[in-house]
């Protein structure tokens, strides 16, 4: 049984937009804005919870509440996946990158436990390019990175521009204290064929709402 449904292009309200951006050699666009992480960080400190796991989990919630972020272009189909997981680049003990898939979870306690196991396994495994290059890409996930050393104002993701790739890229940067709060840069890159700036804006709004209400989503 498939974990997605195929969109009927004949009745899809943005079918013509999809066709238009399919002709582009660079059909992605990127928006960066700051998120106030003060309430989330304070909650995690007081309750001894992982800040990293907390914002991974909240990102999972936001992605799954906004349907355009669950849409993928696969071959000749436009699919909407049932649930989306987070795949995040992490740093291994040898200071090189590993890709780590974080299983979908309904509660933060479950996510936190599974995330710790997934991280340990990813760090212990060698990075082998042939495991990824030329292999079929999982579509029911987002690609995420964390750059905790830099509070950036622009970001460019590495990608194969000759391949169809509609998976959103989400990158968090270093949080810094400002008069406006503990501001954390957040980069969101998406395929213009499946959404416009409206839904990226809604994503930022949803993330900020979640960061402002940590007890509501992380207590379980």
N, C-alpha and C positions, 0 to 999 in steps of 0.2 A: 504494500500500500504506500503510495507516494505521500510525502510530507509537504506537498504544495498543490496549488491549483493553477491552471493555465488561464491567463486573461484572454478573453475573446476580443481581439483587436477591433473587430467590426463594431463593437458596442463600447469600447473603452474611450472615455472622454478626452484622453490625451494621446490617442493613436497618431494623429498628425504631428504632434510635437515629437513623439517617439521617432517617427519616420524622418523628421527633419534633423534631429540630432544624431541619428544613425549615420548620416552622411558626413559628419564632422570627423576630422582626423584626431581631434582632442575634445571628446564630448563631455569631459568632466569639469566641474567648477568647485572652487574651494572658498570657504568662508571661515574666518578666525575671529573669535571674540573672547572676552574674559568672563569666567564664571567665579562668583564669590563662593569660596569653599570654607569660609570661617566656621559656620555652624556645623558643617559635616566634620571638619577636623576636630573641633571641640568635643563633639559627641563621641567620636572614635577614641579620643584620648581619655575622656571620663569613663567610658565603658570598656576600655581595653580591647577595641576592635581594630582590625587592619584597615587603615585609611585606603590603601591600594585596593583591597578586595571590596571595600565599600563603594568606591566610585566605579569599579568594574560592574558590580551588581546593579547599581543605579543606572548605568549606561545600558545594561541589558534590558532593564524595565522600559526605559525611554524608547529604545529601538523597537521593542515589541508592541508598543502602544501606537506607533505611527506607521501605518501600512506602507507608504512609499519606501521606507527604509527596509522593508521586507521583500521588495520587488527585485527580481534578478532577470537579466537577459541571458538565456542559455540557448545557443544555436538559433533556431528560428522561433523560439518560444519566449514569451514574457510570463514569468511565474511569480506568484505570491506564496512565500513559504509560511508554514504554520507558526513556527517559532525560530528565532534567530539566537545563536550563541555568540560569544565573544572569543576571538582568537587574538591574542596579544603577544607582541614581541617582548621578551624578558631577557635579563642579563644573567648569564651563567657565571659560575665561580671563576672561569678563566677570562672573564670580561669580554666574551663574545656573545652574540645574539642567539637566542633560541625562539622558535615559534611555539606558543603554548595555547592549546585549546581549553577553554574553561566551560565545563558542561552547564547546560541550562538548569536552573533550579528555581522552584517556586518561592523558597524562603531564603533569607540571608544566611541563616545558620547552616543550611544545607550547601549553599553556594560556597561559603567560607571553608567548609571542610573539604569539599571536592576541589576547590581552587588550590589549597595547600598541597594536596596529593598530586594534582596536575603539574604544579610548578616544580615539585621535587623530581618528578619523572622527566620533565622537559630538560631541566638543568643537568640531569645525569646522562642524557642521551647526546651523542655527538651530532653536530650539524652536518648533514650530508646533502649536497646540492641536488643529487639525482633523485632524492626523495620528493623534491618539489618541481624541478624543471621538467617540463613536458608531461607532468602528471595532471589528471583531471582535478580541477579545483573544487573544493567544497563550497557550495553556494549558500547554505543556510547558516551563515556566520557574518560578522563584520570583522574587518581588519583594524586592529588597534595598536597603538604604540604609546609609550610614555617617555618623555624626555625630561627627567626631573632635574637636570643640571642647567637648563636654559629656559628663561621666560621669553618665549619667542613672539614675534608679531607677524611672521610669515612662515610658511612651511610648504615643502614640495615632497610628495611621495615618489619613491622609485616604482616604476611600473613598465610593463611591456605595452607600448602604445599600439602595437600591431595586433594585440589580442583583445577580444571583447571582455571587458571587465566592468561589471556594474555593482561590485561589492563596495559599500561605503568604507571610507578610511577615516578613522577617528584618532586624533593624537592629542594627549594632554601634556602640558609643559610644567615648568617649575612655578609654584605658587609664590607670590610675594606680597608683603603687607603694603597697603596703600591707604590713603584716607577713605577710599570707597570700600575697603574690606581686604580679605585675603584673596587676591585675584589670581586665578589660575587660567592660563591661556588654553583654549580648546580649538583645535582645527578640525573641520568637517569637510570632507571631499566626497562628492556624489556624482552620479551620472545624470546629465541634464535630460536624457531621454525618459527617465522615470520620475523625476521631480524637478520643481523649480525652487526658487529661494524661499517661497512661502513655508515649505515644510522644513527646510533647514532652520528657519526662524522659529518654527514651532518646536523643533528639537532642542534648540538652545533654551527656550522658555520652559520646556518640560524638565530638562536637566537642572536648571536653576531651582525650579519648584522642588524637585527631589532632594537637591543639596540642602535646601532650606527646611526640610521636614525629615531629618534622618531617623528620628525615633519611630516615625510612622512606618518606615520601610525596613529598618535594620534591627528592630527589637525582637523579631521572630526568628 
